Amino acid sequence: MNATQVNEVELGQEVVELESGANALIVDTKESFEYAGEIVLDIDAMIKKVETYWKELKRKAHEAHKAITAKESEMLGPLKDKRKTLRSKISVYLTIQEKIRQEEQKKIDAERRQQEAELRQKQEEAAKIAEKNEEPEPVVLETYVPPVIVQPEVLKTTRMNTGTISQKKDITVEVVDISLLLNEIVKGNVPSSIIEIKEAKLKSFIKMQELKELSGCKIDEVIGASFRGRL
């Protein structure tokens, strides 16, 4: 039957009826096993019927979606490329400026620590001289030098007529030796949640190697069934 000749409402009713018949089925005898097998084959046939009904509609919708998406990509492509390029240039500029600011901050902090050290040394020398000459203790000098914070060339948030640009610190990470990283996970220094185990590939490997045991895995043998209806 052609997909356009199938009534969607009637097809939906057939699906509901078949689904209802399968819900209450319990497989615990040879007879119920065979009956369940028949239901599975009926479901397979219904799946093909449903897929046939929607196939042409999906094809037309897919073609329309492809055409619209292609037009959209044609317009968005150059814009996204330029945006990516400019964001990269901005990031490089901000990163360089932050490194310059950090170096300047280190220099100023070192000078401040040197000034504090010199003031403490003068205080100690004055105390020694006073003790040697049996004079009263000298007035305690302030040896704390207030820190100076180097301000960035570009503020954290830049406001413009059309919006704002906000800086956000981030890092880049590249795994250069997976074995060392895995060793850190084993030690508990890194959470195992950063790794995603692809169970399908793991299962394929275990079956190919005919493994019965594998450290960290629980392997159980199960018996399934394949179904093939009469043509």
C-alpha positions in Angstrom: 0.0 0.0 0.0 1.3 3.5 -0.9 2.2 5.6 2.1 -0.2 8.4 1.0 -3.1 5.9 0.9 -2.6 4.9 4.5 -4.9 6.7 7.0 -2.7 8.1 9.8 -5.5 7.8 12.4 -6.1 4.2 11.5 -2.4 3.4 11.5 -2.1 5.0 15.0 -4.9 2.9 16.2 -3.2 -0.3 15.0 -0.1 0.7 16.8 -2.0 1.3 20.1 -3.8 -2.0 19.8 -0.6 -3.9 19.1 1.2 -2.1 22.0 -1.6 -2.9 24.4 -1.5 -6.6 23.5 2.2 -6.7 24.3 2.1 -4.9 27.6 0.4 -7.6 29.7 2.3 -10.5 28.1 4.4 -12.7 30.5 7.0 -15.0 29.0 7.3 -18.0 31.4 6.3 -21.1 29.3 7.1 -22.5 25.9 3.7 -21.4 24.6 4.0 -17.9 25.9 7.5 -17.8 24.5 6.2 -18.7 21.0 3.3 -16.2 21.4 5.7 -13.5 22.4 7.8 -14.3 19.3 4.7 -13.8 17.1 4.0 -10.5 18.8 7.6 -9.4 18.1 7.2 -10.3 14.4 3.9 -8.5 14.3 5.6 -5.4 15.8 8.4 -5.7 13.2 5.9 -5.7 10.5 4.1 -2.7 12.0 7.5 -0.9 12.4 8.0 -1.3 8.6 4.5 -0.1 8.0 5.0 3.0 10.1 8.4 3.7 8.5 6.9 3.4 5.0 4.1 5.8 5.9 6.5 8.5 7.2 9.4 7.9 4.7 8.2 10.2 1.9 7.1 12.9 4.3 10.5 12.8 6.1 12.3 12.9 2.7 10.5 16.0 1.6 10.9 17.6 5.0 14.6 16.7 5.0 15.1 18.2 1.6 13.4 21.4 2.6 15.5 21.5 5.8 18.7 21.0 3.9 17.8 23.8 1.4 17.0 26.2 4.2 20.0 25.3 6.3 22.3 25.7 3.2 21.0 29.2 2.7 21.4 30.0 6.4 25.0 28.7 6.4 25.8 30.7 3.3 24.9 33.9 5.1 26.2 32.9 8.6 29.5 31.4 7.4 31.5 34.6 6.6 30.1 36.3 9.7 31.1 33.5 12.1 34.5 33.3 10.5 35.1 37.0 11.0 33.8 36.9 14.5 36.1 34.0 15.4 39.1 35.8 13.9 38.4 39.0 15.8 37.7 37.2 19.1 41.1 35.4 18.6 42.9 38.7 18.0 41.2 40.3 21.1 42.2 37.3 23.2 45.8 37.5 22.1 45.9 41.3 22.9 44.3 40.8 26.4 46.6 37.9 27.2 49.7 39.9 26.3 48.4 42.9 28.3 47.8 40.8 31.4 51.3 39.3 31.2 52.7 42.8 31.0 50.6 43.8 34.0 51.7 40.8 36.0 55.4 41.5 35.3 54.9 45.1 36.4 53.1 43.9 39.5 56.0 41.5 40.3 58.5 44.4 39.9 56.5 46.7 42.2 55.9 44.0 44.8 59.6 43.2 44.8 60.5 46.9 45.3 57.9 47.1 48.2 59.4 44.0 49.9 62.9 45.6 49.5 61.7 48.8 51.1 60.2 47.0 54.0 63.4 45.0 54.5 65.5 48.2 54.5 63.1 49.8 57.0 63.3 46.7 59.3 67.1 46.7 59.0 67.3 50.4 60.0 65.0 49.7 63.0 67.2 46.8 64.1 70.4 48.8 63.7 68.9 51.7 65.7 67.8 49.3 68.5 71.3 47.8 68.6 73.0 51.2 68.8 70.6 52.3 71.6 71.3 49.1 73.5 75.0 49.4 73.1 75.0 53.1 74.3 72.5 52.2 77.1 70.1 54.7 75.6 66.3 54.5 75.6 64.8 52.3 72.9 64.3 54.3 69.7 60.9 55.1 68.5 59.4 52.2 66.5 59.4 53.1 62.9 56.6 52.0 60.5 58.1 49.2 58.4 54.9 48.4 56.4 54.8 49.7 52.9 51.2 49.7 51.4 51.0 47.6 48.3 50.4 49.2 44.9 48.1 47.4 42.5 48.9 47.8 38.9 45.7 48.5 37.0 45.2 46.8 33.6 45.3 48.9 30.4 41.8 47.6 29.6 39.1 47.5 32.2 37.4 44.2 33.1 34.2 45.4 31.5 34.2 47.9 28.6 30.9 49.6 27.9 30.1 50.8 24.4 27.0 52.2 22.6 26.1 48.8 21.3 26.9 46.6 24.3 29.7 45.5 26.6 32.9 43.5 26.4 33.7 41.6 29.5 37.0 39.8 30.1 37.0 36.2 31.3 40.1 34.3 32.3 40.4 30.8 31.0 43.1 28.2 30.3 44.0 25.9 27.5 44.7 22.2 28.1 46.4 19.6 25.9 47.0 16.0 26.9 50.6 15.2 25.9 50.9 11.8 27.7 47.7 9.9 28.3 49.5 7.2 30.4 50.7 9.9 32.9 47.2 11.3 33.1 45.6 7.9 33.7 48.2 7.3 36.4 47.0 10.5 38.2 43.4 9.2 38.0 44.5 5.9 39.5 46.2 7.7 42.3 43.0 9.7 42.9 44.6 13.0 42.2 42.2 13.5 39.2 38.5 12.5 39.2 37.6 9.5 36.9 34.6 11.5 35.7 36.8 13.3 33.2 37.0 10.1 31.2 34.1 8.8 29.2 34.2 5.0 28.6 32.7 4.0 25.2 30.9 0.9 26.3 30.1 -0.2 22.7 33.8 -0.2 21.8 34.7 -1.9 25.1 32.1 -4.6 24.5 33.4 -5.1 20.9 37.0 -5.5 22.3 35.9 -8.0 24.9 34.0 -10.1 22.4 36.8 -10.0 19.9 39.3 -11.1 22.5 36.8 -13.7 23.9 37.5 -12.5 27.4 35.7 -13.9 30.4 37.2 -11.5 32.9 38.7 -8.1 32.7 39.9 -6.0 35.7 37.4 -3.3 36.5 34.6 -4.9 34.5 31.7 -7.3 35.2 31.1 -9.6 32.2 27.9 -11.6 32.1 26.8 -13.9 29.2 23.2 -13.3 28.0 21.2 -15.2 25.4 19.1 -13.1 23.1 16.9 -13.9 20.0 16.8 -12.8 16.5 13.6 -12.5 14.5 12.9 -12.9 10.9 9.4 -12.7 9.4 8.2 -14.7 6.4 8.4 -12.7 3.1 
